[in-house]
Amino acid sequence: MELIALYGLNLVYTIAVLALVVLGLAVVFGLLGVMNMAHGEFIMLGAYSALIIQQAGLPYILALPMAVLVCGTVGFLVEYAVIRHLYRRPFDTLLATWGLAILIRKAVEGAFGRDYKSIEQRLPGTVSVLGVDYPAYRLALLVVIVALFAGLLIWYRRSNTGARIKAMVQNPALASAVGIDTAFLSRATFIFGVSVAGLAGVLLAPLVRVEPYMGLDYLLSSFFILVVGGLGSLEGLLVGSTVIGGTDVVVSAISDKTAGYLSILIISILFLWLRPNGLYAKR
């Protein structure tokens, strides 16, 4: 029974982390059509923001605004200099952001080196849940992720800004004609998406090895989730995270991690072939 509870908690944790990781890409790709191949690098920038705060001996909570500042600034510069000229040209954004990803990795590598860095957990120890001693930081992270998604869902569906974003996505020309500043809204949406990726990096940093190439795995996982779940809805994001995360946990437990990754790849290929719009088509 304890083993089942442990696997259940690991499953929920994996799904939640994947949803957090893909959220920023879902905003940028799903709403703006920008294939941000530098998504993993913005997560990495968030993790290095946490490292800088730790090395400075400052409270870890300050890593959150620092990540927003760093990723938001880089996102603003990238959107203003490059991305705003490439909206509704997905392949061009793919090439542009792929080059950006290489540039960011090399810049971080030059500043911090290629060796692994570790972030100290500020919430050590375990908590008993369903008869299982589970890491306290993971449980706290689950609570934060649930609160983040609930708040974002309510804001997007009920706020005036959310309504303007929907109008811009569905018909940019008409939205502009009725007075919506689509250029500003697109820029703000892009900055928000990359800033969320930076926040994900801060939250995950104590659980992973921090190094310049850490973003590559997150990028692949994010695209797998969007392939399965589809674009344009939080529901699709959550369902895609459940399918990908659940498959990985179950297959890895039965066999090994390589088999888990292979099963995810097969599922993604099948969705691209049989249902290219995913389970939830863009609205």
C-alpha beads as a LAMMPS data file, in Angstrom:
LAMMPS data file: protein, C-alpha beads

283 atoms
282 bonds

1 atom types
1 bond types

-500.0 500.0 xlo xhi
-500.0 500.0 ylo yhi
-500.0 500.0 zlo zhi

Masses

1 110.0

Atoms # bond

1 1 1 0.000 0.000 0.000
2 1 1 2.841 2.394 0.835
3 1 1 4.466 1.585 -2.501
4 1 1 1.246 2.466 -4.351
5 1 1 0.984 5.733 -2.406
6 1 1 4.607 6.575 -3.246
7 1 1 4.091 5.939 -6.965
8 1 1 0.873 7.963 -6.833
9 1 1 2.615 10.933 -5.237
10 1 1 5.457 10.690 -7.747
11 1 1 2.927 10.623 -10.581
12 1 1 1.126 13.739 -9.335
13 1 1 4.444 15.496 -8.762
14 1 1 5.733 14.644 -12.255
15 1 1 2.524 15.858 -13.921
16 1 1 2.579 19.111 -11.933
17 1 1 6.239 19.813 -12.737
18 1 1 5.706 19.134 -16.438
19 1 1 2.706 21.469 -16.455
20 1 1 4.823 24.159 -14.806
21 1 1 7.655 23.664 -17.282
22 1 1 5.430 23.842 -20.364
23 1 1 3.270 26.768 -19.197
24 1 1 5.560 29.491 -20.526
25 1 1 5.893 27.801 -23.919
26 1 1 2.132 27.219 -24.074
27 1 1 1.571 30.962 -23.619
28 1 1 4.102 31.992 -26.271
29 1 1 3.446 29.221 -28.807
30 1 1 -0.251 28.687 -28.157
31 1 1 -1.294 32.346 -28.107
32 1 1 1.286 34.043 -30.328
33 1 1 2.295 31.209 -32.658
34 1 1 5.963 31.762 -31.783
35 1 1 7.939 28.510 -31.740
36 1 1 10.256 29.548 -28.942
37 1 1 13.174 27.150 -29.157
38 1 1 14.875 29.159 -26.397
39 1 1 12.167 28.193 -23.882
40 1 1 14.527 25.832 -22.042
41 1 1 17.178 28.547 -21.866
42 1 1 14.773 30.899 -20.084
43 1 1 14.176 28.129 -17.532
44 1 1 17.939 27.854 -17.234
45 1 1 18.252 31.624 -16.701
46 1 1 15.766 31.313 -13.839
47 1 1 17.837 28.563 -12.267
48 1 1 21.018 30.644 -12.537
49 1 1 19.169 33.586 -10.992
50 1 1 18.604 31.334 -7.985
51 1 1 22.305 30.417 -7.993
52 1 1 23.333 34.079 -7.966
53 1 1 21.010 34.802 -5.042
54 1 1 22.407 31.806 -3.146
55 1 1 26.013 32.819 -3.771
56 1 1 25.219 36.355 -2.571
57 1 1 23.834 34.937 0.675
58 1 1 20.434 36.587 0.136
59 1 1 17.014 35.082 0.987
60 1 1 16.010 32.550 -1.655
61 1 1 12.634 34.227 -2.183
62 1 1 14.480 37.094 -3.901
63 1 1 15.354 34.710 -6.728
64 1 1 11.757 34.963 -7.960
65 1 1 11.759 38.714 -8.738
66 1 1 15.314 38.439 -10.022
67 1 1 14.306 35.712 -12.484
68 1 1 11.366 37.834 -13.656
69 1 1 13.697 40.819 -14.091
70 1 1 16.353 38.844 -16.000
71 1 1 13.983 36.861 -18.218
72 1 1 11.627 39.800 -18.711
73 1 1 14.475 42.063 -19.805
74 1 1 15.896 39.479 -22.205
75 1 1 12.381 38.733 -23.465
76 1 1 11.671 42.423 -24.091
77 1 1 14.899 42.881 -26.052
78 1 1 14.310 39.733 -28.104
79 1 1 10.687 40.584 -28.866
80 1 1 11.482 44.172 -29.807
81 1 1 14.539 43.375 -31.920
82 1 1 13.445 40.123 -33.584
83 1 1 10.146 38.461 -32.720
84 1 1 7.786 41.372 -33.482
85 1 1 8.872 41.181 -37.111
86 1 1 8.106 37.460 -37.342
87 1 1 4.592 37.018 -35.917
88 1 1 2.503 34.496 -37.896
89 1 1 5.740 33.110 -39.388
90 1 1 6.334 30.072 -37.109
91 1 1 9.236 28.578 -39.028
92 1 1 11.120 31.873 -38.989
93 1 1 10.587 32.219 -35.234
94 1 1 11.896 28.664 -34.818
95 1 1 15.159 29.543 -36.579
96 1 1 15.530 32.877 -34.805
97 1 1 14.932 31.488 -31.314
98 1 1 17.131 28.464 -31.988
99 1 1 20.006 30.870 -32.632
100 1 1 19.030 32.787 -29.502
101 1 1 19.123 29.564 -27.471
102 1 1 22.687 28.860 -28.592
103 1 1 23.701 32.443 -27.779
104 1 1 22.213 32.295 -24.263
105 1 1 23.822 28.911 -23.518
106 1 1 27.246 30.114 -24.621
107 1 1 26.914 33.361 -22.666
108 1 1 26.010 31.483 -19.473
109 1 1 28.765 28.955 -20.115
110 1 1 31.277 31.775 -20.476
111 1 1 30.093 33.428 -17.260
112 1 1 29.654 30.375 -15.015
113 1 1 31.504 27.523 -16.724
114 1 1 30.108 24.164 -17.840
115 1 1 30.344 22.355 -14.516
116 1 1 27.232 21.445 -12.554
117 1 1 26.016 23.736 -9.817
118 1 1 23.712 22.800 -6.955
119 1 1 21.116 24.895 -5.138
120 1 1 20.572 24.333 -1.437
121 1 1 17.038 23.312 -0.492
122 1 1 15.551 25.817 1.954
123 1 1 12.801 23.381 2.931
124 1 1 14.586 20.108 3.792
125 1 1 13.112 17.066 5.474
126 1 1 10.020 15.003 4.773
127 1 1 6.309 15.086 5.552
128 1 1 4.175 12.012 6.170
129 1 1 1.469 11.705 3.489
130 1 1 -0.698 8.590 3.135
131 1 1 1.778 6.723 5.316
132 1 1 4.738 7.729 3.130
133 1 1 7.531 10.116 4.067
134 1 1 7.636 12.488 1.094
135 1 1 10.083 15.396 0.541
136 1 1 8.665 18.597 2.024
137 1 1 9.939 20.784 -0.831
138 1 1 8.163 18.673 -3.436
139 1 1 4.880 18.973 -1.542
140 1 1 5.317 22.735 -1.212
141 1 1 6.057 22.931 -4.930
142 1 1 2.824 21.043 -5.696
143 1 1 0.833 23.572 -3.671
144 1 1 2.512 26.498 -5.465
145 1 1 1.840 24.994 -8.904
146 1 1 -1.836 24.329 -8.156
147 1 1 -2.275 27.886 -6.838
148 1 1 -0.482 29.323 -9.879
149 1 1 -2.669 27.461 -12.365
150 1 1 -5.876 28.266 -10.495
151 1 1 -4.999 31.962 -10.364
152 1 1 -3.967 32.070 -14.009
153 1 1 -7.123 30.269 -15.150
154 1 1 -9.389 32.662 -13.240
155 1 1 -7.475 35.707 -14.480
156 1 1 -7.477 34.616 -18.124
157 1 1 -11.178 33.817 -18.194
158 1 1 -12.498 36.759 -16.202
159 1 1 -10.164 39.719 -16.678
160 1 1 -10.417 42.395 -19.361
161 1 1 -6.826 41.711 -20.370
162 1 1 -7.642 38.035 -20.890
163 1 1 -10.565 39.024 -23.123
164 1 1 -8.298 41.311 -25.171
165 1 1 -5.755 38.517 -25.609
166 1 1 -8.484 36.160 -26.838
167 1 1 -9.675 38.789 -29.315
168 1 1 -6.122 39.379 -30.548
169 1 1 -5.496 35.651 -31.024
170 1 1 -8.760 35.004 -32.873
171 1 1 -8.691 38.049 -35.172
172 1 1 -5.708 40.433 -34.865
173 1 1 -6.964 42.817 -37.576
174 1 1 -10.405 43.200 -36.027
175 1 1 -8.912 43.562 -32.528
176 1 1 -6.678 46.356 -33.783
177 1 1 -9.632 48.018 -35.533
178 1 1 -11.622 48.253 -32.280
179 1 1 -8.774 49.938 -30.470
180 1 1 -6.771 47.080 -28.930
181 1 1 -3.031 47.752 -29.025
182 1 1 -2.067 44.356 -30.436
183 1 1 1.638 45.212 -30.679
184 1 1 1.845 46.055 -26.973
185 1 1 -0.328 43.087 -26.020
186 1 1 1.807 40.677 -28.053
187 1 1 4.971 42.023 -26.448
188 1 1 3.487 41.766 -22.958
189 1 1 2.299 38.207 -23.648
190 1 1 5.749 37.155 -24.875
191 1 1 7.452 38.720 -21.845
192 1 1 4.947 37.028 -19.540
193 1 1 5.597 33.641 -21.148
194 1 1 9.382 33.791 -20.822
195 1 1 9.107 35.201 -17.280
196 1 1 6.947 32.225 -16.273
197 1 1 9.677 29.972 -17.679
198 1 1 12.186 31.807 -15.479
199 1 1 9.994 31.306 -12.404
200 1 1 9.832 27.591 -13.234
201 1 1 13.633 27.533 -13.272
202 1 1 13.797 29.099 -9.805
203 1 1 11.291 26.646 -8.342
204 1 1 12.990 23.595 -9.880
205 1 1 16.581 24.675 -9.247
206 1 1 16.911 23.004 -5.806
207 1 1 15.821 19.680 -7.337
208 1 1 18.036 19.512 -10.433
209 1 1 21.605 20.016 -11.530
210 1 1 22.074 23.575 -12.741
211 1 1 24.207 23.818 -15.867
212 1 1 24.104 25.676 -19.220
213 1 1 22.551 22.787 -21.195
214 1 1 19.809 21.913 -18.705
215 1 1 17.139 23.579 -20.828
216 1 1 17.315 21.087 -23.701
217 1 1 15.417 18.333 -21.870
218 1 1 12.753 20.792 -20.757
219 1 1 12.293 22.004 -24.322
220 1 1 11.715 18.483 -25.650
221 1 1 9.279 17.610 -22.865
222 1 1 7.361 20.838 -23.460
223 1 1 6.876 20.180 -27.160
224 1 1 5.827 16.580 -26.487
225 1 1 3.137 17.852 -24.111
226 1 1 1.855 20.434 -26.595
227 1 1 1.762 17.817 -29.354
228 1 1 -0.486 15.615 -27.216
229 1 1 -2.592 18.257 -25.477
230 1 1 -2.893 20.746 -28.299
231 1 1 -2.534 24.514 -28.288
232 1 1 -4.598 27.320 -26.902
233 1 1 -6.047 25.980 -23.644
234 1 1 -4.921 25.207 -20.109
235 1 1 -7.032 22.057 -20.269
236 1 1 -4.937 20.737 -23.143
237 1 1 -1.759 21.607 -21.269
238 1 1 -2.886 19.683 -18.187
239 1 1 -4.116 16.682 -20.189
240 1 1 -0.893 16.589 -22.203
241 1 1 1.155 16.748 -18.998
242 1 1 -0.901 13.897 -17.552
243 1 1 -0.458 11.683 -20.611
244 1 1 3.278 12.357 -20.976
245 1 1 4.076 12.372 -17.256
246 1 1 1.897 9.347 -16.498
247 1 1 3.408 7.316 -19.317
248 1 1 6.939 8.209 -18.248
249 1 1 6.363 7.313 -14.581
250 1 1 4.519 4.049 -15.262
251 1 1 6.820 2.728 -18.009
252 1 1 9.973 3.805 -16.144
253 1 1 8.738 2.003 -13.018
254 1 1 8.023 -1.192 -14.980
255 1 1 11.176 -1.111 -17.104
256 1 1 13.711 1.732 -17.022
257 1 1 14.086 5.433 -17.861
258 1 1 15.125 4.739 -21.449
259 1 1 11.948 2.754 -22.087
260 1 1 9.922 5.569 -20.519
261 1 1 11.458 8.146 -22.846
262 1 1 10.971 5.862 -25.858
263 1 1 7.282 5.404 -25.014
264 1 1 6.819 9.182 -24.837
265 1 1 8.475 9.570 -28.220
266 1 1 6.201 6.913 -29.763
267 1 1 3.077 8.563 -28.324
268 1 1 4.147 11.953 -29.705
269 1 1 4.779 10.498 -33.170
270 1 1 1.374 8.795 -33.160
271 1 1 -0.346 12.059 -32.212
272 1 1 1.503 13.966 -34.938
273 1 1 0.379 11.337 -37.434
274 1 1 -3.186 10.614 -36.316
275 1 1 -4.223 13.773 -34.462
276 1 1 -1.870 16.651 -35.327
277 1 1 -4.023 19.243 -33.512
278 1 1 -3.775 17.335 -30.226
279 1 1 -6.611 16.472 -27.885
280 1 1 -7.671 20.118 -27.530
281 1 1 -7.630 22.115 -30.754
282 1 1 -6.741 25.797 -30.544
283 1 1 -9.728 27.996 -29.797

Bonds

1 1 1 2
2 1 2 3
3 1 3 4
4 1 4 5
5 1 5 6
6 1 6 7
7 1 7 8
8 1 8 9
9 1 9 10
10 1 10 11
11 1 11 12
12 1 12 13
13 1 13 14
14 1 14 15
15 1 15 16
16 1 16 17
17 1 17 18
18 1 18 19
19 1 19 20
20 1 20 21
21 1 21 22
22 1 22 23
23 1 23 24
24 1 24 25
25 1 25 26
26 1 26 27
27 1 27 28
28 1 28 29
29 1 29 30
30 1 30 31
31 1 31 32
32 1 32 33
33 1 33 34
34 1 34 35
35 1 35 36
36 1 36 37
37 1 37 38
38 1 38 39
39 1 39 40
40 1 40 41
41 1 41 42
42 1 42 43
43 1 43 44
44 1 44 45
45 1 45 46
46 1 46 47
47 1 47 48
48 1 48 49
49 1 49 50
50 1 50 51
51 1 51 52
52 1 52 53
53 1 53 54
54 1 54 55
55 1 55 56
56 1 56 57
57 1 57 58
58 1 58 59
59 1 59 60
60 1 60 61
61 1 61 62
62 1 62 63
63 1 63 64
64 1 64 65
65 1 65 66
66 1 66 67
67 1 67 68
68 1 68 69
69 1 69 70
70 1 70 71
71 1 71 72
72 1 72 73
73 1 73 74
74 1 74 75
75 1 75 76
76 1 76 77
77 1 77 78
78 1 78 79
79 1 79 80
80 1 80 81
81 1 81 82
82 1 82 83
83 1 83 84
84 1 84 85
85 1 85 86
86 1 86 87
87 1 87 88
88 1 88 89
89 1 89 90
90 1 90 91
91 1 91 92
92 1 92 93
93 1 93 94
94 1 94 95
95 1 95 96
96 1 96 97
97 1 97 98
98 1 98 99
99 1 99 100
100 1 100 101
101 1 101 102
102 1 102 103
103 1 103 104
104 1 104 105
105 1 105 106
106 1 106 107
107 1 107 108
108 1 108 109
109 1 109 110
110 1 110 111
111 1 111 112
112 1 112 113
113 1 113 114
114 1 114 115
115 1 115 116
116 1 116 117
117 1 117 118
118 1 118 119
119 1 119 120
120 1 120 121
121 1 121 122
122 1 122 123
123 1 123 124
124 1 124 125
125 1 125 126
126 1 126 127
127 1 127 128
128 1 128 129
129 1 129 130
130 1 130 131
131 1 131 132
132 1 132 133
133 1 133 134
134 1 134 135
135 1 135 136
136 1 136 137
137 1 137 138
138 1 138 139
139 1 139 140
140 1 140 141
141 1 141 142
142 1 142 143
143 1 143 144
144 1 144 145
145 1 145 146
146 1 146 147
147 1 147 148
148 1 148 149
149 1 149 150
150 1 150 151
151 1 151 152
152 1 152 153
153 1 153 154
154 1 154 155
155 1 155 156
156 1 156 157
157 1 157 158
158 1 158 159
159 1 159 160
160 1 160 161
161 1 161 162
162 1 162 163
163 1 163 164
164 1 164 165
165 1 165 166
166 1 166 167
167 1 167 168
168 1 168 169
169 1 169 170
170 1 170 171
171 1 171 172
172 1 172 173
173 1 173 174
174 1 174 175
175 1 175 176
176 1 176 177
177 1 177 178
178 1 178 179
179 1 179 180
180 1 180 181
181 1 181 182
182 1 182 183
183 1 183 184
184 1 184 185
185 1 185 186
186 1 186 187
187 1 187 188
188 1 188 189
189 1 189 190
190 1 190 191
191 1 191 192
192 1 192 193
193 1 193 194
194 1 194 195
195 1 195 196
196 1 196 197
197 1 197 198
198 1 198 199
199 1 199 200
200 1 200 201
201 1 201 202
202 1 202 203
203 1 203 204
204 1 204 205
205 1 205 206
206 1 206 207
207 1 207 208
208 1 208 209
209 1 209 210
210 1 210 211
211 1 211 212
212 1 212 213
213 1 213 214
214 1 214 215
215 1 215 216
216 1 216 217
217 1 217 218
218 1 218 219
219 1 219 220
220 1 220 221
221 1 221 222
222 1 222 223
223 1 223 224
224 1 224 225
225 1 225 226
226 1 226 227
227 1 227 228
228 1 228 229
229 1 229 230
230 1 230 231
231 1 231 232
232 1 232 233
233 1 233 234
234 1 234 235
235 1 235 236
236 1 236 237
237 1 237 238
238 1 238 239
239 1 239 240
240 1 240 241
241 1 241 242
242 1 242 243
243 1 243 244
244 1 244 245
245 1 245 246
246 1 246 247
247 1 247 248
248 1 248 249
249 1 249 250
250 1 250 251
251 1 251 252
252 1 252 253
253 1 253 254
254 1 254 255
255 1 255 256
256 1 256 257
257 1 257 258
258 1 258 259
259 1 259 260
260 1 260 261
261 1 261 262
262 1 262 263
263 1 263 264
264 1 264 265
265 1 265 266
266 1 266 267
267 1 267 268
268 1 268 269
269 1 269 270
270 1 270 271
271 1 271 272
272 1 272 273
273 1 273 274
274 1 274 275
275 1 275 276
276 1 276 277
277 1 277 278
278 1 278 279
279 1 279 280
280 1 280 281
281 1 281 282
282 1 282 283
